[in-house]
Amino acid sequence: MDNLAIRLRDVSVRYRVPMEPVSTLKEHAIRLLQGRRTNYREFWALHDVDFEIVRGEALGIIGRNGAGKSTLLKVISRILRPTAGQVWVRGTVAPLIELGAGFHPELTGRENIFLNGAMLGFSQADMEARFKGVVEFAELLDFIDAPLRTYSSGMMARLGFAIASDVDPDILIIDEVLSVGDEAFQQKCLARMQSFRARGTTILFVSHALDAVQRLCDRAIWIDQGVVRYSGPVHDAAEAYLRSL
């Protein structure tokens, strides 16, 4: 246990999905007043997931869209409580799970850097010391005082990655952030993640870019319909996943 960064035991996550759309609170209230019940069906996003991650390990997580990868990362990041099972996480976590999560579109890039820093537990003085490095890595100096709503998805991804990867966490969680950057920025991100690995940071990396997963990770898990179908060497996991397509 002393060498483990993350441990999951029989973790399951269940969602209740309405059988017919109820898009507003007003519509929901009207249905209640009329005595009409909303019927739900159960959807298991994760089912009995069980694995361990050693400190300093880079673990790739692969699978189709909707397989449960992002739900798994949210459970590990303590964003989502599992329906069943137990999760142990040791150390500080910097999650970069959804582009724009924690960003305010009306604030400038500069203001969002300090906002995200505060959410990660850093003081204003800490973020002032980190500010220059974040902006330089994101290559957004000319746009840093523009409202975030004027940024492209790629610019937001660059800013989000720069913030999340500048805080020197014990565990770095990355979900598909490289899919929107250009080739040069992808290589820059991979180089930074390699430097984290060299310093002993634990990395969880979700991506459909199997070549990037194989370059960064030694081990991978393949998730399908909320179930871990394979866990082992990254090359074997990638082959097992490709055979299923």
Secondary structure as UniProt FT lines:
FT   TURN            2..3
FT   STRAND          4..18
FT   HELIX           25..33
FT   TURN            34..35
FT   STRAND          40..54
FT   TURN            55..56
FT   STRAND          58..62
FT   TURN            65..66
FT   HELIX           69..76
FT   TURN            77..78
FT   STRAND          84..89
FT   STRAND          93..96
FT   TURN            99..102
FT   TURN            105..106
FT   HELIX           109..119
FT   TURN            120..121
FT   HELIX           124..138
FT   HELIX           141..143
FT   TURN            144..145
FT   HELIX           148..150
FT   HELIX           153..164
FT   TURN            165..166
FT   STRAND          171..175
FT   HELIX           177..179
FT   HELIX           183..198
FT   TURN            199..200
FT   STRAND          202..206
FT   HELIX           210..216
FT   STRAND          219..224
FT   TURN            225..226
FT   STRAND          227..233
FT   HELIX           234..244
//
